[in-house]
Amino acid sequence: MTDKEQLYKNLIVSILALASDKQHQLDFTIPDCTICDLIEDFNNYGNGCYDMSDYSFVQNEKIRELKELIDSFCKVETECYE
């Protein structure tokens, strides 16, 4: 698997983790802070994929929209449980 393929795979996993129910999110991020880890993973892999992107315009827009949604969530006070 190339670095680019691994990056795409990690992005998909991070999106699936964000979309999971609470218990799966906790299982995915234990022992760290769930909110911090899920957001950090998406940002790391999303930005990496965006930088190396050969996605279509629509795919790039969806990643951008998801990032904006996550950023707006982060503006709400969230407590870190690390």
C-alpha atoms as a printed R data frame, in Angstrom:
   type eleno elety resid chain resno       x      y      z
1  ATOM     1    CA   MET     A     1   0.000  0.000  0.000
2  ATOM     2    CA   THR     A     2   1.394  3.402 -0.950
3  ATOM     3    CA   ASP     A     3   1.544  6.334  1.452
4  ATOM     4    CA   LYS     A     4  -1.249  8.029 -0.471
5  ATOM     5    CA   GLU     A     5  -3.476  4.931 -0.283
6  ATOM     6    CA   GLN     A     6  -2.782  4.625  3.462
7  ATOM     7    CA   LEU     A     7  -3.664  8.285  3.933
8  ATOM     8    CA   TYR     A     8  -6.972  7.818  2.087
9  ATOM     9    CA   LYS     A     9  -7.734  4.702  4.128
10 ATOM    10    CA   ASN     A    10  -7.042  6.584  7.367
11 ATOM    11    CA   LEU     A    11  -9.306  9.431  6.249
12 ATOM    12    CA   ILE     A    12 -12.144  6.962  5.606
13 ATOM    13    CA   VAL     A    13 -11.584  5.353  9.022
14 ATOM    14    CA   SER     A    14 -11.613  8.769 10.720
15 ATOM    15    CA   ILE     A    15 -14.885  9.708  8.979
16 ATOM    16    CA   LEU     A    16 -16.437  6.372  9.954
17 ATOM    17    CA   ALA     A    17 -15.346  6.916 13.556
18 ATOM    18    CA   LEU     A    18 -16.928 10.377 13.565
19 ATOM    19    CA   ALA     A    19 -20.160  8.891 12.202
20 ATOM    20    CA   SER     A    20 -20.242  6.022 14.705
21 ATOM    21    CA   ASP     A    21 -22.376  5.814 17.794
22 ATOM    22    CA   LYS     A    22 -20.993  6.937 21.139
23 ATOM    23    CA   GLN     A    23 -19.781  3.509 22.272
24 ATOM    24    CA   HIS     A    24 -17.848  2.854 19.063
25 ATOM    25    CA   GLN     A    25 -16.299  6.311 19.278
26 ATOM    26    CA   LEU     A    26 -15.164  5.577 22.827
27 ATOM    27    CA   ASP     A    27 -13.785  2.180 21.796
28 ATOM    28    CA   PHE     A    28 -11.941  3.789 18.875
29 ATOM    29    CA   THR     A    29 -10.226  6.449 20.980
30 ATOM    30    CA   ILE     A    30  -9.585  4.782 24.349
31 ATOM    31    CA   PRO     A    31  -7.588  5.781 26.404
32 ATOM    32    CA   ASP     A    32  -7.493  9.377 25.120
33 ATOM    33    CA   CYS     A    33 -10.060 12.136 24.890
34 ATOM    34    CA   THR     A    34 -12.712 11.095 22.384
35 ATOM    35    CA   ILE     A    35 -13.502 14.577 21.106
36 ATOM    36    CA   CYS     A    36  -9.864 15.596 20.702
37 ATOM    37    CA   ASP     A    37  -8.812 12.343 19.026
38 ATOM    38    CA   LEU     A    38 -11.679 12.158 16.542
39 ATOM    39    CA   ILE     A    39 -11.215 15.757 15.476
40 ATOM    40    CA   GLU     A    40  -7.429 15.511 15.352
41 ATOM    41    CA   ASP     A    41  -7.547 12.338 13.242
42 ATOM    42    CA   PHE     A    42  -9.934 13.899 10.755
43 ATOM    43    CA   ASN     A    43  -7.890 17.095 10.563
44 ATOM    44    CA   ASN     A    44  -4.611 15.223 10.086
45 ATOM    45    CA   TYR     A    45  -5.872 12.834  7.430
46 ATOM    46    CA   GLY     A    46  -8.290 15.305  5.852
47 ATOM    47    CA   ASN     A    47  -5.602 17.937  5.420
48 ATOM    48    CA   GLY     A    48  -3.113 15.374  4.169
49 ATOM    49    CA   CYS     A    49  -5.550 14.033  1.623
50 ATOM    50    CA   TYR     A    50  -6.558 17.515  0.615
51 ATOM    51    CA   ASP     A    51  -2.919 18.415  0.001
52 ATOM    52    CA   MET     A    52  -2.271 15.241 -2.049
53 ATOM    53    CA   SER     A    53  -5.725 15.272 -3.539
54 ATOM    54    CA   ASP     A    54  -6.765 13.878 -6.826
55 ATOM    55    CA   TYR     A    55 -10.339 13.921 -5.572
56 ATOM    56    CA   SER     A    56 -13.108 15.282 -7.712
57 ATOM    57    CA   PHE     A    57 -14.445 18.766 -7.087
58 ATOM    58    CA   VAL     A    58 -17.499 17.281 -5.342
59 ATOM    59    CA   GLN     A    59 -15.353 15.111 -3.054
60 ATOM    60    CA   ASN     A    60 -13.171 18.086 -2.138
61 ATOM    61    CA   GLU     A    61 -16.285 20.119 -1.368
62 ATOM    62    CA   LYS     A    62 -17.650 17.387  0.917
63 ATOM    63    CA   ILE     A    63 -14.379 17.179  2.857
64 ATOM    64    CA   ARG     A    64 -14.360 20.985  3.172
65 ATOM    65    CA   GLU     A    65 -18.006 21.007  4.346
66 ATOM    66    CA   LEU     A    66 -17.300 18.295  6.906
67 ATOM    67    CA   LYS     A    67 -14.308 20.250  8.177
68 ATOM    68    CA   GLU     A    68 -16.444 23.396  8.521
69 ATOM    69    CA   LEU     A    69 -19.067 21.420 10.443
70 ATOM    70    CA   ILE     A    70 -16.427 20.014 12.791
71 ATOM    71    CA   ASP     A    71 -14.867 23.470 13.235
72 ATOM    72    CA   SER     A    72 -18.254 24.933 14.138
73 ATOM    73    CA   PHE     A    73 -18.732 22.141 16.691
74 ATOM    74    CA   CYS     A    74 -15.324 22.953 18.179
75 ATOM    75    CA   LYS     A    75 -16.364 26.564 18.718
76 ATOM    76    CA   VAL     A    76 -18.950 25.261 21.173
77 ATOM    77    CA   GLU     A    77 -17.373 24.734 24.547
78 ATOM    78    CA   THR     A    78 -16.290 21.117 24.806
79 ATOM    79    CA   GLU     A    79 -14.562 19.621 27.781
80 ATOM    80    CA   CYS     A    80 -11.445 17.541 27.195
81 ATOM    81    CA   TYR     A    81 -11.493 14.316 29.203
82 ATOM    82    CA   GLU     A    82  -7.853 13.386 28.672
